[in-house]
Amino acid sequence: MASSSTPKYNSNSLESSSTKRTLNDGTSWEQNEEIPRLPGETRVTDKDVIYMCPFNGPVKGRVYITNYRLYLRSENDPLVVLNVPLGVISRIEKMGGASSRGENSYGLDITCKDMRNLRFALKQEGHSRRDIFEVLTKYAFPQSHNLLFFAFSNEEKFSENGWMVYNPMSEYRRQGLPNDRWRVTFINEHYSLCDTYPSLLVVPYNATDEDLKKVAAFRSRNRIPVLSWIHPETQAVIMRCSQPLVGMSGKRNKDDERYLDIIREANGQISKLTIYDARPSVNAVANKATGGGYEGEDAYPNAELFFLDIHNIHVMRESLKKLKDIVYPNVEESHWLSSLESTHWLEHIKLVLTGAIQVADKVSSGRSSVVVHCSDGWDRTAQLTALAMLMLDSYYRTIEGFEVLVQKEWISFGHKFASRIGHGDKNHADADRSPIFLQFIDCVWQMSKQFPTAFEFNEQFLITILDHLYSCRFGTFLYNSESLREKEKVAEKTLSLWSLINSEKSKYTNPFYTKELNRALYPVASMRHLELWVNYYIRWNPRIRQQQPNPVEQRYMELLALRDDYVRRLEELQITNNSKVSNSSSSSASPSQIMSQVQTHF
């Protein structure tokens, strides 16, 4: 980092004293190479450009485009680097025209999904802008050009297989299921009951598969109430589903009503079933006009209904857009607090956390089974169930457990990652895009700030997940459902993000972690205790971002590196001594003498 008052912009950590440099996305390159490349990554084109850096002004350099990334290096010192996976790009626009005369007024504007905007000025002659525009558009939006994601070309090798992290049957067994009240059903094995649900489901023991089919007809998208988690002591459960198809006429379905009663009875400890509708009540009522609705007390007398007032995907998208406007490229210090308040971002985080706390507390302290839904049960529902499970089950606060939680509650249960993120799609203004999963990770970060010793993973773990939510380097978040991922053979043809993380766990480990079993965590969900996640949302601004790592974490990483070096040297000594022993022609030495000879070196 430059010592001047205006730090030089650099999107990666590059050590100038080393002949081999490692980027923060895990790739490495030699100084005599033009760009870093992953196995399977190929260079497509490169051009001289002027990067219109919002922090340091125009920077002359060369931009390289591969089938995975846009990479820029400045011509002169100090070194300025951009390293942008093409999956991060949301929109590419041409800036200026043939008649443009102003300096640096002709080029490209690039909008990114990770809070950045990039602008490049190019020469008008030679069609250089057209060439870059066409290449970027083709590889940044492969789905719009009938191309495969880079994940299908990625040939990286890892020591761990991330696809083995989540096995639904193993996870349910960990929870003590099946038992005499809950059973596993394979009715959705071929996704014929619900094409957005996983193939394996846990349902009440007393509900037959025929019952499930009848209930599916009365739930939006056939997303019936199924078990997400069971409390090991109270036996109360968290169920998830979509809204009932009540409509304006107030339709009823005896099978659905009876099914919810069976869920209530399976607990055996409470007289009422609690239903949490994530929506504001006015929205739930409005959904009746399109055939949806909520569980009325007349039809469900043994249930109590609460609305959690969490807004829909469109409100969240606009909130994030407002947040981006105030954090990139510049932060206006004089009106910072009022500007942040105007985005309502932290207010939405508060409502999601508050709802999850209510769910967790009802299951644990209230000993009541709960049913959680929103409209279709794949956005706000996933936020609430996953966060409540994180609060109640310490396993999900480990690195492995959190990976399982994401695979289970988000990926297998059909959060529409492709639609919400817009993977490979050029339609920047698509109304389906929304930062629902980002909000969830933000909520997890808020919890980790309030309980700094309760989580095995660190902040870098969460940021890495978000970076690869967009990158399309791994197959983990591709497509909208388990059925589509199976159809595209994602687990066979791509790598899992968990392969990367689990192959270098020390990088993502919280040095303050203290393992505690069966301790529920209830964060304080008030505006006074919530913070803007600066190290994520404002990390591209060198004036604002945290310049120095936590000294304890830095020392922890140094000790880990030292340990790894000792292990490597020990292995080398063992190999050397084994070689000496095997090459010895003398057979007179006893085993004890050989062991003594080997041990002498340690």
Residue, then its C-alpha position, 0 to 999 in steps of 0.5 A: m500500500a502506498s504511503s501517500s494520503t490517497p492509497k493506490y487501488n489494488s484489488n489483490s494482495l501482490e508481494s513485489s519482492s517475490t518471484k511467484r505471486t499469489l492472488n487472493d482468489g487462490t491462483s498463482w503466477e510467475q513474474n514472467e507470465e502475462i496473467p494468472r490462469l487457472p487450469g482450464e482457463t484460456r486467454v481470449t484477447d488483450k488490449d491497451v486501455i486506460y482504467m478510469c480508477p475512481f480513487n487515483g484517476p486514469v491508469k494506463g495498462r493492459v486488460y486481458i480477458t480469458n474465459y474466466r476473468l478480466y485482468l488488468r495490470s498497469e504499465n507503470d509503478p505503483l502497480v494497479v491490478l484488477n482481477v474480476p471473474l466474468g461471472v461478477i459482471s452484471r452489465i456492459e455498456k458502451m460509453g461515448g460514440a464516434s463523435s466523442r471528443g473529450e479525453n477518455s470519453y470513449g470506452l466501456d462502463i461495467t457494472c459488477k454484482d459485488m459493489r464495484n463499477l469499472r470504466f475503461a477508456l479506449k482508442q476510437e480507431g481500430h475497433s478495439r472497443r467493439d472487440i472487447f465488448e463482444v468478447l466480454t459479452k460472450y464470456a460474461f453472459p454464457q447463458s445468453h450465448n448458449l455457452l457453458f459456465f466456466a465451472f464446466s471447464n475448470e480443471e483445478k485439483f483439490s485434496e478434498n472433494g466438496w461434493m461429499v460434504y452433504n449427504p441428506m440421509s447422514e444429516y437427518r441421522r445426525q438429528g436422530l431421524p427417522n424415529d417413531r414420529w418422523r419418516v423419510t420418504f422418497i416420493n420425490e425421488h424423480y422430482s414428480l411431486c415437487d420439481t424444486y424440492p430435494s429428492l429426499l424428504v422428512v415428513p410425519y410418520n402418520a402421513t402417507d405418500e397419498d396424503l402428501k400428494k393431496v397436500a401438494a395440490f393446495r400449496s404453491r409450487n407443490r412445496i408441502p410442509v417438510l421437516s428442516w430440523i428437530h430439537p434434540e430435547t423438546q422434539a419440536v420441529i422447524m417445518r418449511c413450505s410455501q403459502p396455501l392456495v386460498g385465493m379470494s374465495g377463501k378455499r379450504n383443503k381438509d387434507d392440508e388442515r389435517y396434515l398440519d394437525i399431524i405435524r402438531e401432534a407429532n410434537g406431543q408437548i403443546s396444544k398449538l402449532t405456530i405458523y410464521d408467515a415471513r411476509p407483511s400481512v398486507n402482502a399476504v392478503a394481496n397474494k389472495a388476488t393471485g390465488g395465494g394467501y395464508e392459513g386462516e384461524d377458521a380453517y386451522p383452529n389449532a394453529e396460531l399465525f404470526f406475520l414477520d413483516i419481511h419485505n419481498i425481493h423487489v424491495m431488497r433489490e432496491s435497498l441494495k442498489k441504494l447501498k451501493d450508491i452510497v458506498y461506491p466509489n465514494v463515501e460522503e462523510s458528512h451525511w453518512l449516517s442519514s445516507l445509510e439509514s435511507t437505504h433501509w438495508l440494516e432495517h431489513i437485516k434487523l427484520v430477518l434476524t428478529g424473525a429467525i429469533q422468534v422461530a428459534d425461541k418458539v422451538s427451544s423455549g416455547r417447545s412448539s413446532v413451527v411452520v415457516h413460509c413466505s410466498d413460494g418458500w425459497d427466499r425469506t423462508a430459507q433465510l429464517t429456517a437457516l438462521a434459526m437452525l444456526m442459532l439452535d444447533s452448534y454443529y452449523r457453526t462449524i466450517e463443515g456444518f455451515e457448508v451442510l446448512v447452505q447445501k441443505e436449506w438453500i441449495s437442495f431446497g431450491h433457492k433460485f440462485a440462477s434467477r436471483i444472481g443472474h448467472g451468465d444472463k445479460n438481462h441486468a434489469d431482470a425483476d427476479r434478481s435479488p440479494i436474498f442469500l447476501q442478506f443471509i450471509d450478512c445476518v451470519w456476519q452480524m451474529s459472528k460479531q456479537f458472538p466472536t468465539a462461537f463460530e469456527f469460521n472467520e470473516q474471510f470464509l463468508i466473503t469467499i462464499l459470496d465471491h464465488l456466489y458470483s464467480c461461476r468458477f464452481g458448480t455449487f450455486l449454479y441453477n435454480s434447483e436440485s433437479l436441474r443440477e442433476k440434469e446438468k450433471v453438476a456434481e460430475k462435471t464441475l468442482s464444489l466451492w467446498s473443495l477449495i475451502n476444505s483443502e485450506k481450512s486454516k485460512y478460514t478458521n477463527p482463532f478465537y473459536t471455542k467449541e460449545l455443544n447445545r448452546a443456543l445463540y440469540p443475537v440482539a437484533s436492534m439497530r444499535h447493535l447492527e453494523l454495516w459490514v465494511n470489509y465486504y461492502i466497502r472493501w474496494n475503497p482503499r480510503i475506507r477499507q480496513q488497512q491492517p488485519n487483526p494482529v491476533e489473526q495475523r499472528y495465528m496465520e504466521l504460526l500456522a505457516l510455521r507449523d506447516d513448514y515444520v511438518r514439511r521438513l519433518e516429512e522430508l527428514q522421514i523420507t531421507n531416513n527411510s531412503k538411507v535404511s532401504n539402501s543399506s546393504s547391511s542386514s546385521a542391524s536390529p530393528s531397535q538399532i534402526m529405530s534409534q538411528v531414525q529417531t536420532h534426527f528428531 
